[in-house]
Amino acid sequence: MIGFEYSRARDVADAMNQIAASPGAKFVAGGTNLIDLMKVYVETPTKLIDVTKLPLDKVEQTAGGGLRIGALVRNSDLAYHPIVEQRYPMLSSALLSGASQQLRNMASAGGNLLQRTRCAYFYDIATPCNKREPGSGCSAIDGHNRMNAILGTSDACIAVHPSDMCVALAVLEATVHVAGPRGERTIAFADFHRLPGETPQHETSLAADELIIAIELPPRGFASNYTYLKIRDRLSYAFALVSAAVGLELDGGNIRDARFALGGVAHKPWRNAEAEASLRGKAADEAAFAKAADIVLREAKGFGGNTFKIELARRTIVRALSQAARGTPQSQSSKKIA
């Protein structure tokens, strides 16, 4: 591993001062992704600024009826928080589907948003990767790309975002609160992660000197008709080939409102407003679900090794919408697909 300096931030203002004084520094909390990347020389910060002692580890109800999640809340604590389990069970389910219990005990909510892709070429510094070294090329396009993207790709990058939590946050339409030298600001979750375009090295709208301080959820949590369905190579400790988070509001057998997002298929959690609109006012049946899936996937593109994901995504969308409509969400304990 590279040599680096280490310091601990006393408060948010101190964290801002330290990052301003060390442009090559990185903030670290749980470190479950950053430290791994440092070990293989993908990340080479000159300094680590430890933010784990900042007062950002609370889950609090907001005046408007939503929920504010401090950036340092551990994934395990968030998944099992009573309010999250009761009002935002889709988020709890997504968290419990990810990683291992040991990693969830370390990983932070803010860090979860900043996970970097698990594309094999990104991790291998001996191969070209535009995300790691802009302008060098994308080895995955003509290489081993089974885990890579089928939506929102570019000639520069076909990597996917690996988070499960973020797929649920996309459906819940969360807001990200950040602090920086210029003060605090909020970022709509839909705008937080970026598509690769010609600059895949820029993965989020967060500036290098900004720190996530909280994630805010609106009051509506889709607590009755929801699911998080994750399809993967093995039933534990594996990243999604395709995942789907779904929240429905039903009026009898018809759909009053629908939101769903896919994971494992793009550079960011993938929502399609047209597909969601196609479900509203329709009967909650397989025909409507299949039509929505067709809309989402009509511009999907495979690259050989991952072409199977197009049909897998289609079936995952239909299955997840069916689970949510029946009120039989996917269990994250037995893992057997409902």
Contacts in CASP RR format, 6 or more apart in sequence:
PFRMAT RR
TARGET T0000
AUTHOR 0000-0000-0000
METHOD contacts of the structure
MODEL  1
MIGFEYSRARDVADAMNQIAASPGAKFVAGGTNLIDLMKVYVETPTKLID
VTKLPLDKVEQTAGGGLRIGALVRNSDLAYHPIVEQRYPMLSSALLSGAS
QQLRNMASAGGNLLQRTRCAYFYDIATPCNKREPGSGCSAIDGHNRMNAI
LGTSDACIAVHPSDMCVALAVLEATVHVAGPRGERTIAFADFHRLPGETP
QHETSLAADELIIAIELPPRGFASNYTYLKIRDRLSYAFALVSAAVGLEL
DGGNIRDARFALGGVAHKPWRNAEAEASLRGKAADEAAFAKAADIVLREA
KGFGGNTFKIELARRTIVRALSQAARGTPQSQSSKKIA
1 38 0 8 1.000
1 39 0 8 1.000
2 38 0 8 1.000
2 41 0 8 1.000
2 44 0 8 1.000
4 38 0 8 1.000
4 45 0 8 1.000
4 46 0 8 1.000
4 47 0 8 1.000
4 48 0 8 1.000
5 22 0 8 1.000
5 25 0 8 1.000
5 46 0 8 1.000
5 47 0 8 1.000
5 48 0 8 1.000
6 47 0 8 1.000
6 48 0 8 1.000
6 50 0 8 1.000
7 18 0 8 1.000
7 47 0 8 1.000
7 48 0 8 1.000
7 49 0 8 1.000
7 50 0 8 1.000
8 49 0 8 1.000
8 50 0 8 1.000
8 52 0 8 1.000
8 53 0 8 1.000
9 15 0 8 1.000
9 18 0 8 1.000
9 49 0 8 1.000
9 50 0 8 1.000
9 51 0 8 1.000
9 53 0 8 1.000
9 54 0 8 1.000
10 53 0 8 1.000
11 54 0 8 1.000
11 55 0 8 1.000
12 54 0 8 1.000
12 56 0 8 1.000
12 179 0 8 1.000
12 211 0 8 1.000
12 213 0 8 1.000
15 27 0 8 1.000
15 49 0 8 1.000
15 51 0 8 1.000
15 54 0 8 1.000
15 179 0 8 1.000
15 211 0 8 1.000
16 179 0 8 1.000
16 180 0 8 1.000
16 181 0 8 1.000
16 209 0 8 1.000
16 211 0 8 1.000
18 25 0 8 1.000
18 47 0 8 1.000
18 49 0 8 1.000
19 25 0 8 1.000
19 27 0 8 1.000
19 49 0 8 1.000
19 181 0 8 1.000
19 208 0 8 1.000
19 209 0 8 1.000
19 211 0 8 1.000
20 181 0 8 1.000
20 209 0 8 1.000
22 46 0 8 1.000
22 47 0 8 1.000
22 49 0 8 1.000
23 208 0 8 1.000
23 209 0 8 1.000
24 45 0 8 1.000
24 46 0 8 1.000
24 47 0 8 1.000
25 45 0 8 1.000
25 46 0 8 1.000
25 47 0 8 1.000
25 48 0 8 1.000
25 49 0 8 1.000
26 34 0 8 1.000
26 43 0 8 1.000
26 45 0 8 1.000
26 47 0 8 1.000
26 48 0 8 1.000
26 49 0 8 1.000
27 48 0 8 1.000
27 49 0 8 1.000
27 51 0 8 1.000
27 211 0 8 1.000
28 34 0 8 1.000
28 35 0 8 1.000
28 48 0 8 1.000
28 49 0 8 1.000
28 50 0 8 1.000
28 51 0 8 1.000
28 52 0 8 1.000
29 50 0 8 1.000
29 51 0 8 1.000
29 52 0 8 1.000
29 71 0 8 1.000
29 72 0 8 1.000
29 108 0 8 1.000
29 110 0 8 1.000
29 111 0 8 1.000
30 52 0 8 1.000
30 106 0 8 1.000
30 107 0 8 1.000
30 108 0 8 1.000
30 111 0 8 1.000
31 106 0 8 1.000
31 107 0 8 1.000
31 111 0 8 1.000
32 99 0 8 1.000
32 103 0 8 1.000
32 106 0 8 1.000
32 107 0 8 1.000
33 111 0 8 1.000
33 114 0 8 1.000
33 115 0 8 1.000
33 116 0 8 1.000
34 43 0 8 1.000
37 43 0 8 1.000
37 116 0 8 1.000
37 123 0 8 1.000
38 44 0 8 1.000
38 45 0 8 1.000
40 123 0 8 1.000
40 124 0 8 1.000
40 125 0 8 1.000
41 125 0 8 1.000
42 116 0 8 1.000
42 122 0 8 1.000
42 123 0 8 1.000
42 125 0 8 1.000
42 132 0 8 1.000
51 72 0 8 1.000
51 211 0 8 1.000
52 72 0 8 1.000
54 72 0 8 1.000
56 70 0 8 1.000
56 71 0 8 1.000
56 72 0 8 1.000
56 73 0 8 1.000
56 213 0 8 1.000
56 214 0 8 1.000
57 70 0 8 1.000
57 72 0 8 1.000
57 73 0 8 1.000
57 74 0 8 1.000
58 68 0 8 1.000
58 70 0 8 1.000
58 73 0 8 1.000
59 67 0 8 1.000
59 68 0 8 1.000
59 69 0 8 1.000
59 70 0 8 1.000
59 73 0 8 1.000
59 77 0 8 1.000
59 78 0 8 1.000
59 81 0 8 1.000
59 83 0 8 1.000
59 84 0 8 1.000
60 67 0 8 1.000
60 68 0 8 1.000
61 67 0 8 1.000
61 68 0 8 1.000
61 83 0 8 1.000
62 68 0 8 1.000
62 216 0 8 1.000
64 219 0 8 1.000
65 219 0 8 1.000
66 216 0 8 1.000
66 217 0 8 1.000
66 218 0 8 1.000
66 219 0 8 1.000
67 83 0 8 1.000
67 84 0 8 1.000
67 87 0 8 1.000
67 88 0 8 1.000
67 216 0 8 1.000
67 217 0 8 1.000
68 177 0 8 1.000
68 214 0 8 1.000
68 215 0 8 1.000
68 216 0 8 1.000
68 217 0 8 1.000
69 78 0 8 1.000
69 109 0 8 1.000
69 214 0 8 1.000
69 215 0 8 1.000
69 216 0 8 1.000
69 217 0 8 1.000
70 109 0 8 1.000
70 110 0 8 1.000
70 213 0 8 1.000
70 214 0 8 1.000
70 215 0 8 1.000
71 108 0 8 1.000
71 109 0 8 1.000
71 110 0 8 1.000
71 111 0 8 1.000
71 211 0 8 1.000
71 212 0 8 1.000
71 213 0 8 1.000
71 214 0 8 1.000
71 215 0 8 1.000
72 108 0 8 1.000
72 109 0 8 1.000
72 110 0 8 1.000
73 108 0 8 1.000
73 109 0 8 1.000
74 104 0 8 1.000
74 105 0 8 1.000
74 106 0 8 1.000
74 107 0 8 1.000
74 108 0 8 1.000
74 109 0 8 1.000
75 95 0 8 1.000
75 99 0 8 1.000
75 103 0 8 1.000
75 104 0 8 1.000
75 105 0 8 1.000
75 107 0 8 1.000
75 108 0 8 1.000
75 109 0 8 1.000
75 112 0 8 1.000
75 165 0 8 1.000
76 95 0 8 1.000
76 101 0 8 1.000
76 104 0 8 1.000
76 105 0 8 1.000
78 84 0 8 1.000
78 91 0 8 1.000
78 92 0 8 1.000
78 95 0 8 1.000
78 109 0 8 1.000
79 85 0 8 1.000
79 91 0 8 1.000
79 92 0 8 1.000
79 95 0 8 1.000
79 96 0 8 1.000
79 104 0 8 1.000
80 92 0 8 1.000
81 92 0 8 1.000
84 91 0 8 1.000
84 92 0 8 1.000
85 92 0 8 1.000
86 223 0 8 1.000
87 221 0 8 1.000
87 223 0 8 1.000
88 168 0 8 1.000
88 172 0 8 1.000
88 217 0 8 1.000
88 221 0 8 1.000
88 223 0 8 1.000
89 223 0 8 1.000
89 226 0 8 1.000
89 329 0 8 1.000
90 168 0 8 1.000
90 171 0 8 1.000
90 172 0 8 1.000
90 221 0 8 1.000
90 222 0 8 1.000
90 226 0 8 1.000
90 227 0 8 1.000
90 228 0 8 1.000
90 245 0 8 1.000
90 246 0 8 1.000
90 247 0 8 1.000
90 329 0 8 1.000
91 165 0 8 1.000
91 168 0 8 1.000
91 169 0 8 1.000
91 172 0 8 1.000
91 217 0 8 1.000
93 168 0 8 1.000
93 226 0 8 1.000
93 227 0 8 1.000
93 228 0 8 1.000
93 329 0 8 1.000
93 330 0 8 1.000
93 332 0 8 1.000
94 164 0 8 1.000
94 165 0 8 1.000
94 167 0 8 1.000
94 168 0 8 1.000
94 228 0 8 1.000
94 243 0 8 1.000
94 245 0 8 1.000
95 104 0 8 1.000
95 164 0 8 1.000
95 165 0 8 1.000
95 168 0 8 1.000
96 104 0 8 1.000
96 332 0 8 1.000
96 333 0 8 1.000
97 164 0 8 1.000
97 228 0 8 1.000
97 230 0 8 1.000
97 243 0 8 1.000
97 332 0 8 1.000
98 104 0 8 1.000
98 164 0 8 1.000
98 230 0 8 1.000
98 237 0 8 1.000
99 107 0 8 1.000
99 237 0 8 1.000
100 236 0 8 1.000
100 237 0 8 1.000
109 165 0 8 1.000
109 215 0 8 1.000
110 212 0 8 1.000
110 215 0 8 1.000
111 212 0 8 1.000
112 163 0 8 1.000
112 165 0 8 1.000
112 166 0 8 1.000
113 163 0 8 1.000
113 165 0 8 1.000
113 166 0 8 1.000
113 169 0 8 1.000
113 176 0 8 1.000
113 192 0 8 1.000
113 193 0 8 1.000
113 204 0 8 1.000
113 212 0 8 1.000
113 215 0 8 1.000
114 204 0 8 1.000
114 206 0 8 1.000
114 212 0 8 1.000
115 161 0 8 1.000
115 162 0 8 1.000
115 163 0 8 1.000
115 166 0 8 1.000
116 122 0 8 1.000
116 162 0 8 1.000
116 203 0 8 1.000
117 131 0 8 1.000
117 159 0 8 1.000
117 160 0 8 1.000
117 161 0 8 1.000
117 162 0 8 1.000
117 267 0 8 1.000
118 147 0 8 1.000
118 160 0 8 1.000
118 162 0 8 1.000
118 239 0 8 1.000
119 129 0 8 1.000
119 131 0 8 1.000
119 140 0 8 1.000
119 147 0 8 1.000
119 148 0 8 1.000
119 158 0 8 1.000
119 159 0 8 1.000
119 160 0 8 1.000
120 140 0 8 1.000
120 144 0 8 1.000
120 147 0 8 1.000
121 127 0 8 1.000
121 128 0 8 1.000
121 129 0 8 1.000
121 138 0 8 1.000
121 139 0 8 1.000
121 140 0 8 1.000
121 143 0 8 1.000
122 129 0 8 1.000
122 131 0 8 1.000
122 132 0 8 1.000
122 159 0 8 1.000
125 132 0 8 1.000
127 139 0 8 1.000
128 136 0 8 1.000
128 137 0 8 1.000
128 138 0 8 1.000
128 139 0 8 1.000
129 136 0 8 1.000
129 137 0 8 1.000
129 138 0 8 1.000
129 139 0 8 1.000
130 136 0 8 1.000
130 137 0 8 1.000
130 138 0 8 1.000
130 156 0 8 1.000
130 157 0 8 1.000
130 196 0 8 1.000
130 200 0 8 1.000
130 201 0 8 1.000
131 157 0 8 1.000
131 159 0 8 1.000
131 196 0 8 1.000
131 200 0 8 1.000
131 201 0 8 1.000
131 203 0 8 1.000
132 201 0 8 1.000
134 199 0 8 1.000
134 200 0 8 1.000
134 201 0 8 1.000
135 156 0 8 1.000
137 156 0 8 1.000
138 155 0 8 1.000
138 156 0 8 1.000
138 157 0 8 1.000
138 158 0 8 1.000
138 200 0 8 1.000
140 148 0 8 1.000
140 157 0 8 1.000
140 158 0 8 1.000
140 159 0 8 1.000
140 303 0 8 1.000
141 155 0 8 1.000
141 158 0 8 1.000
141 303 0 8 1.000
142 303 0 8 1.000
143 303 0 8 1.000
144 305 0 8 1.000
145 158 0 8 1.000
145 303 0 8 1.000
145 304 0 8 1.000
145 305 0 8 1.000
145 306 0 8 1.000
146 305 0 8 1.000
146 306 0 8 1.000
147 160 0 8 1.000
147 239 0 8 1.000
147 241 0 8 1.000
147 264 0 8 1.000
147 306 0 8 1.000
148 158 0 8 1.000
148 159 0 8 1.000
148 160 0 8 1.000
148 303 0 8 1.000
148 306 0 8 1.000
149 158 0 8 1.000
149 159 0 8 1.000
149 160 0 8 1.000
149 264 0 8 1.000
149 265 0 8 1.000
149 266 0 8 1.000
149 267 0 8 1.000
149 306 0 8 1.000
150 265 0 8 1.000
150 266 0 8 1.000
150 297 0 8 1.000
150 300 0 8 1.000
150 301 0 8 1.000
150 302 0 8 1.000
150 306 0 8 1.000
150 307 0 8 1.000
150 309 0 8 1.000
150 310 0 8 1.000
150 313 0 8 1.000
151 262 0 8 1.000
151 265 0 8 1.000
151 266 0 8 1.000
151 270 0 8 1.000
151 296 0 8 1.000
151 297 0 8 1.000
151 299 0 8 1.000
151 300 0 8 1.000
151 301 0 8 1.000
152 195 0 8 1.000
152 196 0 8 1.000
152 266 0 8 1.000
152 267 0 8 1.000
152 270 0 8 1.000
152 299 0 8 1.000
153 196 0 8 1.000
153 266 0 8 1.000
153 267 0 8 1.000
153 301 0 8 1.000
154 195 0 8 1.000
154 196 0 8 1.000
154 197 0 8 1.000
154 198 0 8 1.000
154 200 0 8 1.000
156 196 0 8 1.000
156 197 0 8 1.000
156 198 0 8 1.000
156 199 0 8 1.000
156 200 0 8 1.000
157 196 0 8 1.000
157 197 0 8 1.000
157 200 0 8 1.000
157 267 0 8 1.000
158 196 0 8 1.000
158 303 0 8 1.000
159 196 0 8 1.000
159 200 0 8 1.000
159 267 0 8 1.000
160 263 0 8 1.000
160 264 0 8 1.000
160 265 0 8 1.000
160 266 0 8 1.000
160 267 0 8 1.000
161 193 0 8 1.000
161 203 0 8 1.000
161 263 0 8 1.000
161 264 0 8 1.000
161 266 0 8 1.000
161 267 0 8 1.000
161 268 0 8 1.000
161 269 0 8 1.000
162 239 0 8 1.000
162 240 0 8 1.000
162 264 0 8 1.000
163 269 0 8 1.000
164 228 0 8 1.000
164 230 0 8 1.000
164 240 0 8 1.000
164 243 0 8 1.000
164 263 0 8 1.000
166 189 0 8 1.000
166 193 0 8 1.000
166 268 0 8 1.000
166 269 0 8 1.000
167 228 0 8 1.000
167 243 0 8 1.000
167 244 0 8 1.000
167 245 0 8 1.000
167 261 0 8 1.000
167 262 0 8 1.000
167 263 0 8 1.000
167 269 0 8 1.000
168 228 0 8 1.000
168 245 0 8 1.000
168 261 0 8 1.000
169 189 0 8 1.000
169 215 0 8 1.000
169 217 0 8 1.000
169 269 0 8 1.000
170 189 0 8 1.000
170 190 0 8 1.000
170 245 0 8 1.000
170 261 0 8 1.000
170 269 0 8 1.000
170 271 0 8 1.000
171 222 0 8 1.000
171 245 0 8 1.000
171 246 0 8 1.000
171 247 0 8 1.000
171 259 0 8 1.000
171 260 0 8 1.000
171 261 0 8 1.000
171 271 0 8 1.000
172 189 0 8 1.000
172 217 0 8 1.000
172 218 0 8 1.000
172 220 0 8 1.000
172 221 0 8 1.000
172 222 0 8 1.000
173 188 0 8 1.000
173 189 0 8 1.000
173 190 0 8 1.000
173 218 0 8 1.000
173 259 0 8 1.000
174 189 0 8 1.000
174 215 0 8 1.000
174 216 0 8 1.000
174 217 0 8 1.000
174 218 0 8 1.000
175 186 0 8 1.000
175 187 0 8 1.000
175 188 0 8 1.000
175 189 0 8 1.000
175 215 0 8 1.000
175 216 0 8 1.000
175 218 0 8 1.000
176 186 0 8 1.000
176 187 0 8 1.000
176 188 0 8 1.000
176 189 0 8 1.000
176 192 0 8 1.000
176 212 0 8 1.000
176 214 0 8 1.000
176 215 0 8 1.000
176 216 0 8 1.000
177 184 0 8 1.000
177 185 0 8 1.000
177 186 0 8 1.000
177 212 0 8 1.000
177 213 0 8 1.000
177 214 0 8 1.000
177 215 0 8 1.000
177 216 0 8 1.000
178 184 0 8 1.000
178 185 0 8 1.000
178 186 0 8 1.000
178 187 0 8 1.000
178 206 0 8 1.000
178 210 0 8 1.000
178 211 0 8 1.000
178 212 0 8 1.000
178 213 0 8 1.000
179 210 0 8 1.000
179 211 0 8 1.000
179 213 0 8 1.000
180 207 0 8 1.000
180 209 0 8 1.000
180 210 0 8 1.000
180 211 0 8 1.000
181 209 0 8 1.000
184 213 0 8 1.000
186 216 0 8 1.000
187 205 0 8 1.000
187 206 0 8 1.000
190 271 0 8 1.000
191 205 0 8 1.000
192 204 0 8 1.000
192 205 0 8 1.000
192 206 0 8 1.000
193 203 0 8 1.000
193 204 0 8 1.000
193 205 0 8 1.000
193 267 0 8 1.000
193 268 0 8 1.000
193 269 0 8 1.000
194 202 0 8 1.000
194 203 0 8 1.000
194 204 0 8 1.000
194 205 0 8 1.000
194 267 0 8 1.000
194 268 0 8 1.000
195 266 0 8 1.000
195 267 0 8 1.000
195 268 0 8 1.000
196 267 0 8 1.000
200 267 0 8 1.000
203 267 0 8 1.000
206 212 0 8 1.000
221 247 0 8 1.000
222 246 0 8 1.000
222 247 0 8 1.000
222 248 0 8 1.000
222 249 0 8 1.000
222 259 0 8 1.000
222 324 0 8 1.000
224 250 0 8 1.000
224 327 0 8 1.000
225 247 0 8 1.000
225 248 0 8 1.000
225 249 0 8 1.000
225 250 0 8 1.000
225 324 0 8 1.000
225 325 0 8 1.000
225 327 0 8 1.000
226 245 0 8 1.000
226 246 0 8 1.000
226 247 0 8 1.000
226 248 0 8 1.000
226 324 0 8 1.000
226 327 0 8 1.000
226 329 0 8 1.000
227 244 0 8 1.000
227 245 0 8 1.000
227 246 0 8 1.000
227 247 0 8 1.000
227 320 0 8 1.000
227 323 0 8 1.000
227 324 0 8 1.000
227 327 0 8 1.000
227 328 0 8 1.000
227 329 0 8 1.000
227 330 0 8 1.000
227 338 0 8 1.000
228 243 0 8 1.000
228 244 0 8 1.000
228 245 0 8 1.000
228 246 0 8 1.000
228 320 0 8 1.000
228 329 0 8 1.000
228 330 0 8 1.000
228 332 0 8 1.000
229 243 0 8 1.000
229 244 0 8 1.000
229 246 0 8 1.000
229 316 0 8 1.000
229 319 0 8 1.000
229 320 0 8 1.000
229 323 0 8 1.000
229 330 0 8 1.000
229 337 0 8 1.000
230 240 0 8 1.000
230 243 0 8 1.000
230 330 0 8 1.000
231 240 0 8 1.000
231 241 0 8 1.000
231 242 0 8 1.000
231 243 0 8 1.000
231 312 0 8 1.000
231 316 0 8 1.000
232 238 0 8 1.000
232 239 0 8 1.000
232 240 0 8 1.000
232 241 0 8 1.000
233 241 0 8 1.000
235 335 0 8 1.000
236 335 0 8 1.000
239 264 0 8 1.000
240 263 0 8 1.000
240 264 0 8 1.000
241 264 0 8 1.000
241 309 0 8 1.000
241 312 0 8 1.000
242 262 0 8 1.000
242 263 0 8 1.000
242 264 0 8 1.000
242 265 0 8 1.000
242 309 0 8 1.000
242 312 0 8 1.000
242 313 0 8 1.000
242 316 0 8 1.000
243 262 0 8 1.000
243 263 0 8 1.000
243 264 0 8 1.000
243 316 0 8 1.000
244 260 0 8 1.000
244 261 0 8 1.000
244 262 0 8 1.000
244 263 0 8 1.000
244 316 0 8 1.000
244 317 0 8 1.000
244 319 0 8 1.000
244 320 0 8 1.000
244 321 0 8 1.000
245 260 0 8 1.000
245 261 0 8 1.000
245 269 0 8 1.000
245 320 0 8 1.000
246 258 0 8 1.000
246 259 0 8 1.000
246 260 0 8 1.000
246 320 0 8 1.000
246 321 0 8 1.000
246 323 0 8 1.000
246 324 0 8 1.000
247 258 0 8 1.000
247 259 0 8 1.000
247 260 0 8 1.000
247 324 0 8 1.000
248 255 0 8 1.000
248 257 0 8 1.000
248 258 0 8 1.000
248 259 0 8 1.000
248 284 0 8 1.000
248 321 0 8 1.000
248 324 0 8 1.000
248 325 0 8 1.000
249 255 0 8 1.000
249 256 0 8 1.000
249 257 0 8 1.000
249 258 0 8 1.000
250 256 0 8 1.000
250 284 0 8 1.000
250 325 0 8 1.000
253 283 0 8 1.000
253 284 0 8 1.000
254 281 0 8 1.000
254 282 0 8 1.000
254 283 0 8 1.000
254 284 0 8 1.000
255 279 0 8 1.000
255 280 0 8 1.000
255 281 0 8 1.000
255 282 0 8 1.000
255 283 0 8 1.000
255 284 0 8 1.000
255 288 0 8 1.000
255 325 0 8 1.000
256 280 0 8 1.000
256 281 0 8 1.000
257 280 0 8 1.000
258 276 0 8 1.000
258 279 0 8 1.000
258 280 0 8 1.000
258 292 0 8 1.000
258 321 0 8 1.000
259 271 0 8 1.000
259 276 0 8 1.000
260 271 0 8 1.000
260 275 0 8 1.000
260 276 0 8 1.000
260 292 0 8 1.000
260 317 0 8 1.000
260 320 0 8 1.000
260 321 0 8 1.000
261 269 0 8 1.000
261 270 0 8 1.000
261 271 0 8 1.000
262 269 0 8 1.000
262 270 0 8 1.000
262 271 0 8 1.000
262 296 0 8 1.000
262 313 0 8 1.000
262 316 0 8 1.000
262 317 0 8 1.000
263 269 0 8 1.000
263 270 0 8 1.000
265 300 0 8 1.000
265 309 0 8 1.000
265 313 0 8 1.000
270 296 0 8 1.000
272 295 0 8 1.000
272 296 0 8 1.000
274 295 0 8 1.000
275 292 0 8 1.000
275 293 0 8 1.000
275 295 0 8 1.000
275 296 0 8 1.000
276 292 0 8 1.000
278 288 0 8 1.000
278 291 0 8 1.000
278 292 0 8 1.000
278 295 0 8 1.000
279 288 0 8 1.000
279 289 0 8 1.000
279 292 0 8 1.000
279 321 0 8 1.000
282 288 0 8 1.000
284 321 0 8 1.000
284 325 0 8 1.000
286 318 0 8 1.000
286 322 0 8 1.000
289 317 0 8 1.000
289 318 0 8 1.000
289 321 0 8 1.000
289 322 0 8 1.000
289 325 0 8 1.000
290 314 0 8 1.000
290 318 0 8 1.000
292 317 0 8 1.000
292 321 0 8 1.000
293 313 0 8 1.000
293 314 0 8 1.000
293 317 0 8 1.000
293 318 0 8 1.000
294 314 0 8 1.000
296 313 0 8 1.000
296 317 0 8 1.000
297 310 0 8 1.000
297 313 0 8 1.000
297 314 0 8 1.000
300 310 0 8 1.000
300 313 0 8 1.000
302 309 0 8 1.000
302 310 0 8 1.000
319 337 0 8 1.000
320 330 0 8 1.000
323 329 0 8 1.000
323 330 0 8 1.000
323 338 0 8 1.000
328 338 0 8 1.000
329 338 0 8 1.000
330 337 0 8 1.000
330 338 0 8 1.000
331 338 0 8 1.000
END
